[in-house]
Amino acid sequence: MNSDRKQHPQLQPTVDNLSQAIFTVNRHAKTATNPKFLYKLKQVALQKMLKKGLAEKVGLHFSANPKYSQQQSDVLVKCGDYTFHLPPSKQDFDNLPHLGKLDQTIRNPRSSVSLNAAKQLLIAYTGLSEPNRASQPQKKEYTKPVFKKLGQSYF
């Protein structure tokens, strides 16, 4: 059955392909049941692209969904035709201009990269490995409670 599927050629790590892969992974992470690995993949890939000069930090935005505070800022990163947000470092507050509120009218272009192809490309680019699902602890099976008849001892 799997042999019927078309195998997509391995994507090359160009700025366009990497930014589309990060976009795809980020979009799927928002609705995933366990998004930790996907967000880690996005963060490590963007950090590596920033170090290589393939992406640039533009400024700071107020976060649309602050975690534990009234206000929180995120770093806006431009990568090809796409923009992404990353958690800021202390140096970012000193070095980057604050752009204020997020502009809701600016959207990233659509991407046609599948999640599997995007993950393969980013895993190859970053060197991260996906955690095994089998190594994660499984939930215990539910066992019905046993009730004794009224007056009988449990011991």
VOBALO-844832 format. One line per 5 residues: number of its first residue (from 1); their letters; for each residue x negated, y negated, z of N, C-alpha, C, O. Coordinates in steps of 0.05 Angstrom, whole numbers, plus 5000, padded with zeros to 4 digits. Example, Ala and Ser with C-alpha at 12.3 -4.5 7.8 and 13.67 -1.06 7.14 Angstrom:
2
1> as> 4736,5114,5156,4754,5090,5156,4736,5066,5156,4715,5066,5169  4743,5045,5142,4727,5021,5143,4742,4999,5157,4732,4977,5161
END
This chain:
155
1> mnsdr> 4983,5024,5000,5000,5000,5000,4982,4975,5000,4988,4956,4986  4961,4975,5016,4943,4952,5017,4928,4949,4991,4919,4926,4985  4925,4970,4975,4910,4968,4950,4925,4952,4930,4914,4942,4910  4952,4949,4933,4968,4933,4915,4963,4903,4918,4967,4888,4899  4954,4895,4942,4949,4867,4947,4926,4857,4931,4906,4871,4927
6> kqhpq> 4928,4832,4921,4906,4820,4907,4885,4810,4927,4892,4797,4946  4861,4816,4922,4839,4807,4940,4831,4779,4929,4823,4776,4906  4832,4759,4947,4824,4733,4939,4793,4731,4941,4781,4743,4959  4781,4718,4921,4752,4715,4923,4744,4699,4947,4758,4681,4957  4721,4706,4958,4710,4692,4982,4707,4662,4975,4694,4655,4955
11> lqptv> 4718,4645,4992,4715,4616,4988,4687,4607,4994,4674,4618,5013  4677,4588,4979,4650,4577,4984,4653,4555,5005,4673,4541,5006  4632,4551,5022,4634,4531,5043,4629,4502,5033,4609,4490,5041  4646,4492,5016,4645,4465,5007,4661,4447,5026,4676,4458,5042  4657,4421,5024,4672,4403,5042,4702,4406,5038,4717,4407,5057
16> dnlsq> 4711,4408,5012,4739,4411,5007,4750,4437,5018,4771,4438,5031  4736,4459,5013,4745,4485,5023,4745,4487,5053,4764,4497,5065  4725,4476,5066,4723,4476,5095,4745,4459,5107,4758,4468,5127  4751,4436,5096,4771,4419,5107,4799,4431,5103,4816,4428,5120  4804,4444,5080,4829,4458,5076,4832,4481,5095,4854,4486,5105
21> aiftv> 4810,4496,5100,4811,4518,5119,4817,4509,5147,4832,4521,5162  4804,4487,5155,4809,4475,5182,4838,4466,5184,4851,4471,5205  4849,4454,5163,4877,4445,5163,4895,4469,5166,4914,4468,5182  4890,4491,5152,4907,4515,5153,4906,4527,5181,4927,4534,5192  4882,4530,5192,4879,4542,5219,4892,4524,5240,4906,4534,5258
26> nrhak> 4889,4498,5237,4902,4479,5256,4932,4481,5255,4946,4481,5276  4943,4482,5231,4972,4484,5227,4983,4509,5240,5004,4509,5253  4969,4532,5236,4979,4557,5247,4975,4559,5277,4990,4572,5291  4954,4545,5287,4949,4546,5316,4971,4532,5332,4976,4540,5355  4984,4513,5320,5005,4498,5334,5029,4516,5341,5043,4511,5360
31> tatnp> 5033,4538,5325,5056,4556,5330,5047,4584,5339,5064,4601,5343  5021,4589,5341,5012,4616,5348,5018,4622,5377,5020,4605,5394  5021,4648,5383,5026,4656,5410,5001,4654,5427,5003,4649,5451  4978,4658,5415,4952,4655,5429,4933,4639,5412,4917,4650,5397  4935,4612,5414,4920,4595,5395,4892,4589,5403,4878,4574,5389
36> kflyk> 4882,4599,5425,4855,4592,5435,4833,4596,5415,4817,4578,5410  4833,4619,5402,4811,4625,5383,4813,4606,5359,4793,4597,5349  4838,4601,5349,4841,4583,5326,4832,4555,5332,4818,4543,5315  4839,4545,5355,4829,4518,5363,4799,4517,5367,4786,4497,5360  4788,4538,5378,4759,4540,5381,4745,4540,5354,4724,4527,5350
41> lkqva> 4756,4555,5335,4745,4556,5308,4746,4529,5295,4726,4521,5282  4768,4514,5298,4770,4487,5287,4749,4469,5300,4735,4454,5286  4747,4470,5326,4729,4452,5340,4700,4457,5333,4685,4438,5328  4692,4482,5332,4664,4489,5326,4657,4482,5297,4636,4471,5291  4676,4487,5279,4671,4480,5250,4669,4450,5247,4651,4441,5232
46> lqkml> 4686,4434,5260,4684,4405,5257,4659,4395,5270,4646,4376,5259  4651,4406,5292,4626,4397,5305,4602,4402,5287,4584,4386,5284  4601,4426,5274,4579,4433,5256,4579,4414,5232,4558,4406,5223  4603,4408,5221,4605,4390,5198,4596,4362,5206,4583,4348,5190  4602,4353,5230,4593,4327,5239,4563,4326,5241,4550,4306,5233
51> kkgla> 4550,4348,5252,4521,4349,5254,4508,4348,5227,4486,4336,5224  4520,4361,5207,4508,4363,5180,4515,4338,5164,4504,4335,5142  4532,4320,5174,4539,4296,5159,4561,4301,5138,4565,4284,5121  4575,4324,5140,4597,4329,5121,4623,4317,5130,4642,4316,5114  4624,4308,5155,4648,4295,5166,4639,4272,5183,4615,4270,5191
56> ekvgl> 4657,4253,5188,4649,4230,5204,4671,4223,5224,4695,4226,5219  4662,4213,5247,4681,4203,5267,4689,4175,5260,4673,4158,5255  4716,4170,5258,4726,4144,5250,4732,4126,5273,4725,4103,5274  4745,4138,5294,4752,4122,5317,4768,4138,5337,4770,4163,5335  4780,4124,5356,4797,4137,5376,4826,4130,5372,4833,4108,5364
61> hfsan> 4844,4150,5376,4872,4146,5375,4884,4153,5402,4874,4170,5417  4906,4140,5409,4921,4149,5433,4934,4176,5425,4945,4179,5404  4933,4195,5443,4944,4221,5439,4974,4220,5439,4986,4206,5455  4987,4234,5420,5016,4235,5419,5027,4251,5443,5050,4246,5452  5012,4271,5452,5021,4288,5474,5000,4289,5496,4984,4308,5498
66> pkysq> 4998,4268,5513,4978,4269,5534,4984,4291,5554,5007,4297,5560  4962,4304,5564,4966,4327,5580,4975,4320,5609,4998,4325,5616  4957,4309,5624,4963,4305,5653,4964,4275,5660,4967,4268,5683  4963,4258,5640,4962,4229,5646,4982,4214,5629,4995,4226,5611  4985,4189,5635,5002,4172,5619,4991,4167,5591,5005,4165,5571
71> qqsdv> 4964,4165,5590,4951,4159,5565,4926,4176,5562,4912,4181,5581  4921,4184,5537,4898,4200,5532,4889,4194,5503,4906,4189,5486  4863,4194,5498,4853,4188,5471,4841,4212,5458,4830,4230,5472  4843,4213,5432,4830,4234,5416,4812,4221,5395,4818,4199,5386  4791,4235,5387,4773,4225,5366,4785,4233,5339,4792,4256,5334
76> lvkcg> 4787,4213,5321,4796,4217,5294,4772,4224,5277,4753,4208,5275  4772,4247,5264,4750,4256,5247,4759,4258,5218,4779,4271,5213  4745,4245,5200,4751,4247,5172,4733,4267,5159,4708,4266,5162  4745,4286,5144,4731,4308,5132,4743,4311,5104,4764,4323,5101  4729,4302,5083,4740,4303,5056,4765,4286,5055,4765,4262,5063
81> dytfh> 4787,4297,5045,4813,4283,5043,4830,4286,5068,4852,4276,5069  4820,4301,5088,4835,4308,5111,4825,4293,5136,4801,4285,5137  4843,4289,5155,4835,4277,5181,4845,4296,5203,4866,4308,5201  4828,4298,5224,4834,4316,5246,4829,4301,5272,4815,4281,5273  4840,4312,5294,4834,4301,5321,4818,4321,5337,4823,4345,5336
86> lppsk> 4799,4311,5352,4783,4327,5371,4783,4314,5398,4788,4290,5400  4778,4330,5419,4775,4317,5445,4751,4299,5446,4730,4306,5434  4752,4276,5459,4730,4257,5459,4708,4265,5479,4714,4278,5499  4684,4256,5474,4662,4258,5494,4659,4230,5506,4671,4211,5497  4643,4228,5527,4639,4202,5540,4626,4182,5521,4632,4158,5522
91> qdfdn> 4608,4191,5504,4595,4173,5485,4614,4162,5465,4611,4140,5455  4635,4177,5458,4655,4168,5438,4669,4143,5448,4675,4125,5432  4674,4141,5474,4688,4118,5484,4670,4093,5482,4681,4070,5479  4644,4097,5484,4626,4074,5481,4620,4067,5452,4617,4043,5446  4618,4086,5435,4609,4082,5408,4630,4078,5387,4625,4065,5366
96> lphlg> 4655,4088,5391,4675,4087,5371,4696,4065,5377,4703,4061,5400  4707,4052,5356,4728,4033,5360,4754,4047,5367,4759,4069,5357  4771,4034,5383,4797,4046,5389,4817,4035,5368,4821,4011,5365  4830,4054,5354,4848,4047,5333,4877,4044,5342,4895,4038,5326  4882,4048,5368,4909,4045,5378,4926,4069,5374,4917,4092,5375
101> kldqt> 4952,4064,5368,4971,4086,5365,4967,4100,5338,4958,4088,5319  4973,4126,5338,4972,4142,5314,4992,4132,5293,5015,4128,5299  4983,4128,5268,5000,4120,5246,5015,4145,5236,5002,4162,5224  5041,4146,5240,5057,4169,5232,5061,4172,5202,5069,4193,5192  5055,4150,5187,5060,4151,5158,5037,4165,5143,5040,4173,5120
106> irnpr> 5013,4167,5155,4990,4179,5142,4991,4209,5147,4993,4218,5170  4991,4224,5125,4993,4254,5127,4970,4266,5111,4960,4255,5092  4962,4290,5120,4941,4305,5105,4954,4317,5081,4978,4324,5081  4939,4321,5059,4950,4333,5035,4957,4363,5040,4946,4374,5059  4974,4374,5024,4981,4402,5027,4957,4420,5020,4940,4412,5005
111> ssvsl> 4957,4443,5032,4935,4462,5027,4947,4489,5019,4968,4497,5029  4934,4503,5000,4945,4529,4991,4928,4552,5001,4931,4575,4992  4910,4547,5020,4892,4568,5031,4908,4584,5051,4921,4573,5069  4906,4611,5049,4920,4628,5068,4905,4628,5095,4882,4621,5096  4919,4636,5116,4907,4637,5142,4883,4656,5143,4863,4650,5154
116> naakq> 4887,4680,5131,4865,4699,5131,4840,4689,5116,4818,4692,5126  4844,4677,5093,4822,4666,5078,4808,4643,5093,4784,4641,5094  4825,4626,5106,4814,4604,5122,4798,4614,5146,4776,4604,5151  4808,4634,5160,4794,4645,5182,4768,4658,5173,4747,4655,5186  4768,4673,5151,4744,4686,5141,4722,4665,5134,4699,4668,5142
121> lliay> 4731,4643,5121,4712,4622,5114,4700,4609,5139,4675,4605,5140  4717,4602,5158,4707,4588,5182,4691,4606,5200,4672,4597,5213  4698,4632,5201,4682,4651,5217,4654,4654,5204,4634,4654,5219  4653,4655,5178,4627,4657,5164,4611,4632,5168,4587,4633,5171  4625,4609,5167,4611,4583,5170,4600,4578,5198,4578,4568,5201
126> tglse> 4617,4585,5218,4609,4579,5246,4594,4601,5259,4578,4596,5278  4598,4626,5250,4584,4648,5264,4600,4659,5287,4591,4677,5301  4624,4648,5293,4641,4658,5315,4652,4685,5306,4654,4691,5283  4660,4700,5326,4674,4726,5320,4700,4726,5334,4703,4717,5357  4720,4737,5321,4747,4738,5332,4747,4759,5355,4737,4781,5351
131> pnras> 4759,4752,5377,4761,4771,5399,4779,4795,5391,4799,4791,5378  4771,4819,5400,4787,4842,5395,4813,4842,5409,4815,4835,5433  4834,4849,5395,4861,4850,5408,4862,4874,5427,4876,4873,5447  4847,4895,5421,4847,4919,5438,4834,4914,5465,4841,4927,5485  4815,4895,5466,4801,4890,5491,4817,4873,5510,4811,4870,5534
136> qpqkk> 4839,4860,5500,4856,4844,5517,4873,4863,5535,4882,4884,5525  4877,4855,5560,4892,4873,5578,4921,4876,5568,4934,4856,5562  4931,4900,5568,4958,4905,5560,4977,4902,5584,4969,4907,5607  5001,4894,5578,5021,4891,5600,5029,4919,5609,5031,4938,5593  5033,4922,5635,5042,4947,5646,5071,4953,5637,5087,4935,5635
141> eytkp> 5076,4978,5633,5103,4986,5625,5122,4982,5649,5114,4986,5672  5146,4974,5644,5166,4970,5664,5176,4996,5675,5183,5014,5659  5175,5000,5701,5187,5024,5713,5210,5015,5730,5209,4996,5746  5232,5030,5727,5256,5023,5742,5251,5028,5772,5238,5047,5780  5262,5010,5788,5260,5015,5817,5277,5039,5826,5298,5044,5814
146> vfkkl> 5268,5053,5846,5282,5077,5856,5296,5069,5881,5284,5060,5900  5322,5073,5882,5338,5066,5905,5348,5092,5918,5357,5110,5905  5345,5093,5945,5354,5116,5960,5383,5111,5968,5393,5088,5969  5397,5133,5974,5425,5130,5983,5425,5116,6010,5406,5118,6025  5447,5103,6016,5450,5088,6041,5445,5107,6064,5458,5128,6067
151> gqsyf> 5427,5099,6082,5421,5115,6105,5396,5133,6103,5386,5142,6123  5386,5138,6078,5362,5154,6075,5338,5136,6078,5338,5112,6072  5316,5148,6088,5292,5134,6093,5274,5133,6068,5275,5151,6051  5259,5112,6065,5241,5109,6042,5214,5124,6048,5198,5127,6029  5210,5133,6072,5184,5145,6080,5185,5175,6078,5165,5188,6084
END
